Every structure is written in C-alpha cells, then in structure tokens.
Amino acid sequence: MDDRSYREGRVREHSLHLVNRARLAITGVREVMTFDEREVVLDTDLGTLTLRGEGLHIRQLDLESGEFLVEGTIGSAIYTARNDRKFGARGRGIFQRILR
C-alpha cells in the first residue's frame, strides 16, 4: 500500500487502544522500523508512528493482519508523514534487514 492508496481511500482500519498507559494495541501496522525499551517506531497505513516510554516490550506482532501490542509505560505517540521517515536502510525495516 502506498500513499496513493491512502488518498484513494484503500486503507485498512488504523486504531490505537491505550489502557492505563501500560498496554497499547494498534491496528494498521505495516512494519516495525526500530524498537528498544524506550522507543518503538512503526510504519502504519497512515504514516510513521513513534512510541516513547519506559520498559516497552512487544507482546504481539502480526504484520499480515496489521495487529501490534506493546506493554510498558507509554509516554507518547507521535505521527510523522511517511516522506519524513528517517529510519531504515533504503526504506526497509529492521526485520527485512535482519532476514535478508
């Protein structure tokens, strides 16, 4: 799915469900760009989403369905435009680089 697909309305549902700032379920995730205990950067159907917090741990990741679950102390969730993405080698995510 590219930015043209978004403009034409062909986007999977994208949602965030935060519970007590400790558990965040997200749909519409395309790829995990980077992650550690303080920051997770995701490529979503609606742009790049950066999560910041403490003790962050990925509990579920299903890229086929776009479902993602992270636990820890969630401090912020910030979107940036897809063309502002500065992560990944030549636009590829961390899992694609590891598994090549």
C-alpha positions, 0 to 999 in steps of 0.5 A, spaced: 500 500 500 502 506 498 500 513 499 496 513 493 492 508 496 491 512 502 488 518 498 484 513 494 481 511 500 484 503 500 486 503 507 485 498 512 482 500 519 488 504 523 486 504 531 490 505 537 487 502 544 491 505 550 489 502 557 492 505 563 498 507 559 501 500 560 498 496 554 497 499 547 494 495 541 494 498 534 491 496 528 494 498 521 501 496 522 505 495 516 512 494 519 516 495 525 522 500 523 526 500 530 524 498 537 528 498 544 525 499 551 524 506 550 522 507 543 518 503 538 517 506 531 512 503 526 510 504 519 502 504 519 497 505 513 497 512 515 504 514 516 510 513 521 508 512 528 513 513 534 512 510 541 516 513 547 516 510 554 519 506 559 520 498 559 516 497 552 516 490 550 512 487 544 507 482 546 504 481 539 506 482 532 502 480 526 504 484 520 499 480 515 493 482 519 496 489 521 495 487 529 501 490 534 501 490 542 506 493 546 506 493 554 510 498 558 509 505 560 507 509 554 509 516 554 507 518 547 505 517 540 507 521 535 505 521 527 510 523 522 508 523 514 511 517 511 516 522 506 519 524 513 521 517 515 528 517 517 529 510 519 531 504 515 536 502 510 533 504 503 526 504 506 526 497 509 525 495 516 529 492 521 526 485 520 527 485 512 534 487 514 535 482 519 532 476 514 535 478 508 
